[in-house]
Structures are given as C-alpha cells and as structure tokens.
Amino acid sequence: MFIRIFFGAMSFLVFFHVILTLFLPADRPLRVGISRIVTPILAPFRNIMKPINGIDFSPVLAILVINLAEWLLSRLVVRLFGF
C-alpha cells in the first residue's frame, strides 16, 4: 500500500510540474517548490533524452519508469512477504 501511495505521489508531482510550467511563471513559490522536488527526478531522464523540437519528453519517460518501479517493487513485496 505504501509503495503505491509513494510512487503515485511521485507521478502526480511530475505531472503537476508539467501543468504548472504551462500556466505559472517560474518565480511563483508553488512552482519553485514543486520544481525543487521534481528536478532531481527528471535530471537523469533529461540527460538521456534531449528535447525534440523544443519539447521535453523527459516527464513522460520519468512517469513510465516510476510506474515500472512501482510495479516491480509491488511484485517483489508480494513474492517475499505474501501481502
């Protein structure tokens, strides 16, 4: 249960960060706070996948990897502990 909540929150924060970049200026406190949390998550994916025609697809890749990690950890916990 904790695994799903944690990874769900991470996915939501990445998605919310993308939405905020569309509508809020960069100097708003909400956007700065979310950016401080999400930027370390997105940084490795930005190194792997450069923007294509000015569009950053790293959040999509990050959400896919977050969901994959959630699935793998959930399966591992079920196998080890039988929850």
Residue frames relative to the residue before (quaternion, step in Angstrom):
aa qw qx qy qz dx dy dz
M 1.0000 0.0000 0.0000 0.0000 0.00 0.00 0.00
F 0.6602 0.5040 -0.3091 0.4632 3.59 0.90 -0.92
I 0.6225 0.5549 -0.3420 0.4332 3.58 1.00 -0.83
R 0.6790 0.4884 -0.2955 0.4616 3.59 0.88 -0.91
I 0.6516 0.5071 -0.3213 0.4639 3.59 0.95 -0.80
F 0.6730 0.5113 -0.2998 0.4425 3.58 0.88 -0.97
F 0.7271 0.4213 -0.2498 0.4811 3.57 0.78 -1.01
G 0.5920 0.5503 -0.3575 0.4678 3.58 1.15 -0.53
A 0.6474 0.5054 -0.3093 0.4794 3.56 1.02 -0.81
M 0.6366 0.5195 -0.3336 0.4620 3.59 1.00 -0.77
S 0.6540 0.5050 -0.3120 0.4690 3.58 0.93 -0.87
F 0.6490 0.5184 -0.3114 0.4616 3.55 0.97 -0.86
L 0.6575 0.5114 -0.3177 0.4531 3.60 0.93 -0.84
V 0.6362 0.5095 -0.3331 0.4741 3.59 0.99 -0.76
F 0.6633 0.4960 -0.2989 0.4739 3.58 0.92 -0.92
F 0.6593 0.5101 -0.3019 0.4627 3.59 0.93 -0.91
H 0.6120 0.5479 -0.3361 0.4607 3.58 1.09 -0.73
V 0.6441 0.5128 -0.3197 0.4691 3.59 0.97 -0.84
I 0.6604 0.4998 -0.3048 0.4703 3.60 0.92 -0.88
L 0.6631 0.5079 -0.3143 0.4511 3.59 0.93 -0.85
T 0.6353 0.5312 -0.3485 0.4391 3.61 0.99 -0.69
L 0.6399 0.5280 -0.3292 0.4510 3.58 1.17 -0.46
F 0.8232 0.3064 -0.1079 0.4656 3.57 0.98 -0.84
L 0.7570 0.3431 -0.2069 0.5162 3.62 1.11 -0.46
P 0.5062 -0.6188 0.4964 0.3382 3.57 -1.11 0.63
A 0.6401 -0.5852 0.3586 0.3454 3.57 -1.17 0.61
D 0.6878 0.5067 -0.2953 0.4278 3.61 1.12 -0.48
R 0.4593 0.6788 -0.4572 0.3454 3.64 1.21 0.06
P 0.5598 -0.6460 0.3991 0.3316 3.61 -0.91 0.86
L 0.6339 0.5270 -0.3427 0.4506 3.61 0.97 -0.75
R 0.6851 0.4758 -0.2886 0.4701 3.56 0.88 -0.89
V 0.6293 0.5236 -0.3394 0.4632 3.60 1.02 -0.74
G 0.6682 0.5111 -0.3018 0.4486 3.59 0.93 -0.87
I 0.6701 0.4759 -0.2945 0.4876 3.57 0.90 -0.92
S 0.6393 0.5394 -0.3231 0.4427 3.57 1.01 -0.80
R 0.6351 0.5302 -0.3321 0.4531 3.60 1.03 -0.71
I 0.6676 0.4778 -0.2958 0.4884 3.57 1.10 -0.62
V 0.7585 0.4344 -0.2079 0.4390 3.57 0.84 -1.04
T 0.5847 0.6221 -0.3774 0.3587 3.62 1.00 -0.68
P 0.6673 0.4720 -0.3391 0.4658 3.67 0.87 -0.69
I 0.6170 0.5272 -0.3487 0.4688 3.60 1.15 -0.51
L 0.7362 0.4403 -0.2330 0.4581 3.58 0.92 -0.92
A 0.5258 0.6834 -0.4040 0.3053 3.62 1.11 -0.58
P 0.6867 0.4595 -0.3284 0.4576 3.68 0.74 -0.80
F 0.6623 0.5022 -0.3106 0.4612 3.58 1.04 -0.71
R 0.6181 0.5273 -0.3437 0.4709 3.58 1.13 -0.55
N 0.6246 0.5198 -0.3402 0.4733 3.58 1.14 -0.56
I 0.6685 0.4938 -0.2913 0.4737 3.57 1.08 -0.74
M 0.8120 0.1654 -0.0364 0.5586 3.55 0.81 -1.06
K 0.2451 -0.7770 0.5683 0.1151 3.55 -0.46 1.21
P 0.6143 -0.5511 0.3954 0.4032 3.63 -1.12 0.48
I 0.2479 -0.7489 0.6013 0.1272 3.53 -1.09 0.84
N 0.8272 -0.0922 -0.0077 0.5543 3.58 -0.54 1.22
G 0.7235 -0.4553 0.2351 0.4626 3.57 1.01 0.83
I 0.6175 0.5209 -0.3532 0.4718 3.60 1.24 0.05
D 0.2830 -0.7707 0.5564 0.1279 3.53 -0.78 1.14
F 0.1415 -0.8148 0.5604 0.0455 3.57 -0.52 1.20
S 0.3911 0.7469 -0.4689 0.2633 3.60 1.22 0.11
P 0.6189 0.5267 -0.3854 0.4370 3.69 0.95 -0.53
V 0.6189 0.5327 -0.3498 0.4591 3.60 1.04 -0.68
L 0.6638 0.4929 -0.2924 0.4805 3.55 0.93 -0.91
A 0.6424 0.5252 -0.3212 0.4564 3.59 0.98 -0.82
I 0.6620 0.4919 -0.3126 0.4712 3.61 0.89 -0.85
L 0.6313 0.5244 -0.3345 0.4632 3.60 1.00 -0.73
V 0.6791 0.4733 -0.2878 0.4817 3.59 0.93 -0.88
I 0.6149 0.5326 -0.3473 0.4666 3.61 1.03 -0.72
N 0.6738 0.4845 -0.2964 0.4727 3.59 0.91 -0.88
L 0.6304 0.5180 -0.3296 0.4749 3.59 1.03 -0.73
A 0.6564 0.5018 -0.3098 0.4705 3.60 0.93 -0.87
E 0.6258 0.5273 -0.3364 0.4659 3.60 1.01 -0.77
W 0.6694 0.5025 -0.3011 0.4569 3.57 0.88 -0.94
L 0.6749 0.4974 -0.2994 0.4554 3.59 0.90 -0.92
L 0.6795 0.4794 -0.2975 0.4689 3.60 0.89 -0.86
S 0.6219 0.5313 -0.3418 0.4627 3.59 1.03 -0.72
R 0.6623 0.4953 -0.3012 0.4746 3.58 0.94 -0.88
L 0.6426 0.5271 -0.3216 0.4536 3.58 1.01 -0.80
V 0.6589 0.5022 -0.3057 0.4692 3.57 0.93 -0.88
V 0.6409 0.5171 -0.3233 0.4661 3.58 0.97 -0.81
R 0.6850 0.4808 -0.2949 0.4611 3.60 0.91 -0.85
L 0.7129 0.4618 -0.2719 0.4523 3.57 0.93 -0.87
F 0.8258 0.2416 -0.0855 0.5023 3.57 0.84 -0.98
G 0.4193 -0.7464 0.4389 0.2729 3.60 1.21 -0.16
F 0.3384 0.7464 -0.5082 0.2648 3.61 1.10 0.57
